[in-house]
Amino acid sequence: MRAETTVKENYEFRRIYRKGRSAVTPCMVVYCQKNRQGKSRLGVTVSTKLGKAVIRNRVRRQLREIYRLHREEMKPGYDVIVVARIRAAHTAYQRLETAFLEALGKLELRKEPEL
């Protein structure tokens, strides 16, 4: 992912946690807040509670790939932060993808289907 499509700064994460909306699934918590850039950005947080670096990096890569594949289905102009829960380390990719889409639905971030 390019730098302009990611949330990296600590103050941005704190702002989104404090002022944004959230949706909870068994595998992850998704926070979102409208931004003024017109482009959606992604931030991923994976705690050391999930396991060693190999496991954490695998979960991080899977979450970024899920976001990349479904970015076109999302409304533009939102900062999205995905916080992986411990269960995500032992969850299949398809279940992570389903959980992410479910969270987007709860936050009303999916585009309306065009007829």
C-alpha positions as CSV (number, residue, x, y, z in Angstrom):
1,M,0.0,0.0,0.0
2,R,1.1,3.5,-0.7
3,A,1.8,5.9,2.1
4,E,-1.1,8.2,1.2
5,T,-3.6,5.3,1.6
6,T,-2.5,4.4,5.2
7,V,-3.1,6.0,8.6
8,K,0.3,6.0,10.4
9,E,0.5,8.8,12.9
10,N,-0.5,8.1,16.6
11,Y,-2.5,11.3,16.8
12,E,-4.6,10.2,13.8
13,F,-5.3,6.8,15.5
14,R,-6.3,8.5,18.8
15,R,-8.6,11.0,16.9
16,I,-10.4,8.1,15.1
17,Y,-10.7,6.0,18.3
18,R,-12.1,9.0,20.2
19,K,-14.4,10.6,17.6
20,G,-15.1,7.9,15.1
21,R,-17.8,5.2,15.0
22,S,-17.0,1.5,15.6
23,A,-18.4,-2.0,14.8
24,V,-17.4,-5.1,16.7
25,T,-17.1,-8.6,15.3
26,P,-15.6,-11.7,17.0
27,C,-12.3,-11.3,15.0
28,M,-11.9,-7.5,14.8
29,V,-13.1,-4.1,15.8
30,V,-13.4,-1.6,12.9
31,Y,-13.4,2.2,13.6
32,C,-14.2,4.7,11.0
33,Q,-14.4,8.5,10.6
34,K,-15.0,10.7,7.6
35,N,-11.9,12.6,6.4
36,R,-11.6,15.7,4.2
37,Q,-9.3,14.1,1.6
38,G,-11.9,12.3,-0.5
39,K,-9.8,9.1,-0.3
40,S,-10.2,6.3,2.1
41,R,-7.2,5.3,4.2
42,L,-6.5,2.2,6.3
43,G,-4.8,1.7,9.6
44,V,-4.2,-1.8,11.1
45,T,-3.5,-2.5,14.7
46,V,-2.3,-6.0,15.8
47,S,-1.4,-6.5,19.5
48,T,1.4,-8.7,20.7
49,K,-1.3,-10.8,22.5
50,L,-2.0,-12.4,19.1
51,G,1.3,-14.2,19.1
52,K,4.8,-13.9,17.8
53,A,5.8,-11.6,14.9
54,V,5.2,-14.2,12.2
55,I,1.5,-14.6,13.2
56,R,1.0,-10.9,13.7
57,N,2.4,-10.0,10.3
58,R,0.3,-12.7,8.6
59,V,-2.9,-11.3,10.2
60,R,-1.8,-7.8,9.2
61,R,-1.2,-8.8,5.6
62,Q,-4.5,-10.6,5.4
63,L,-6.4,-7.6,6.7
64,R,-4.7,-5.3,4.3
65,E,-5.5,-7.6,1.4
66,I,-9.1,-7.8,2.4
67,Y,-9.3,-4.0,2.5
68,R,-7.6,-3.8,-0.9
69,L,-10.0,-6.2,-2.5
70,H,-13.1,-4.5,-1.2
71,R,-12.0,-0.9,-1.4
72,E,-14.1,-0.3,-4.5
73,E,-17.2,-1.5,-2.7
74,M,-16.7,1.1,0.1
75,K,-17.8,4.7,0.2
76,P,-14.8,7.0,-0.4
77,G,-13.5,9.5,2.0
78,Y,-13.2,7.5,5.2
79,D,-10.3,6.7,7.6
80,V,-10.7,3.1,8.6
81,I,-8.8,1.4,11.4
82,V,-9.0,-2.4,11.9
83,V,-8.0,-3.7,15.3
84,A,-7.4,-7.4,15.2
85,R,-8.7,-9.4,18.2
86,I,-7.0,-12.6,19.5
87,R,-9.4,-14.8,17.7
88,A,-8.1,-13.4,14.3
89,A,-4.9,-15.3,14.7
90,H,-6.6,-18.6,14.4
91,T,-9.4,-17.7,11.9
92,A,-9.5,-18.6,8.3
93,Y,-9.1,-15.9,5.7
94,Q,-12.7,-16.3,4.4
95,R,-14.0,-15.8,8.0
96,L,-11.9,-12.6,8.4
97,E,-13.3,-11.4,5.1
98,T,-16.8,-12.1,6.1
99,A,-16.3,-10.3,9.5
100,F,-14.8,-7.3,7.8
101,L,-17.7,-7.0,5.4
102,E,-20.1,-7.4,8.3
103,A,-18.5,-4.6,10.1
104,L,-18.6,-2.4,7.0
105,G,-22.3,-3.1,6.8
106,K,-22.9,-2.1,10.4
107,L,-21.0,1.1,9.8
108,E,-22.9,1.7,6.6
109,L,-19.7,2.1,4.6
110,R,-20.7,-0.1,1.7
111,K,-21.9,1.5,-1.5
112,E,-25.5,1.0,-2.5
113,P,-25.7,-1.5,-5.3
114,E,-26.2,0.1,-8.7
115,L,-29.2,-1.0,-10.7
